[in-house]
Each structure stands twice: as structure tokens, then as C-alpha cells.
Amino acid sequence: MDKPFFDHGDFASVPLGTDGLSRRLLAFGGGLMLSEMDFGIGTVSPAHAHEAEQLTYCQSGEFECSVGGERRLLHPGSSFYAAPNVAHGATCLKAGRLLHVFSPQREDYKRAP
């Protein structure tokens, strides 16, 4: 049975290189996974693709994002969808946090980088 409740401190924040980029797993169950990524100004998440579909919500900051070659500005309250195997990435213009929902779960997020 999947765990029904999670607290913010259940999972450690994992630094991902330099530039203030870090990831924290927030919750997972069934085929879904929720995580957050904190970005320092100027941090780049290079274009990449994966088998999971992804919804991303901008909680704070400002980001230039690309999905499938289309570019848009993400600000608090805006979001994007990346279908499976569609390249997407972000450049942080103002330090902030993105929330990610994945389906199916990304097993690599359950392991330290």
C-alpha cells in the first residue's frame, strides 16, 4: 500500500551541482510523483527529455522555459506541460522554485544523483 501522507521534511534536499540548484522529493504513490526544485538566479536546467510526462508549476521566481522548441516566460502561478520524450528546460531569471508532477514516477528521483 502506498503511503497516504508526507511532510516536507520526509526527504532531504539534494544539491545538483552549483548555482543554487537543488531538488527535493515531496510525495509519490500509484503512478504519480511530486517534487520541488530550487533555482538560484542564472541557473540553467538544460533541455532534456524523459519517459515520464511532466507538469511544472512556478511557485516563485521567474524562468525562461522551453517545451518542444517553444519558449515562454514562467512566473508565479503559471505552468507548463511536457509530454513524454519532449525536450524541455529552464533558465532562472529570478531565484525561485518550480514544482514538478511526474507520471509515471521517476525512479532516479528516489536515488541520490
Protein Blocks (a to p, Z undefined) as FASTA:
>chain_A
ZZfbdcfklpccddeheehiacddfbdchjbccddddddehiacdddddfbdcddddfbd
cddddeehiacdddehiacdddehiacddddfbgcddddddddddfklmpcZZ
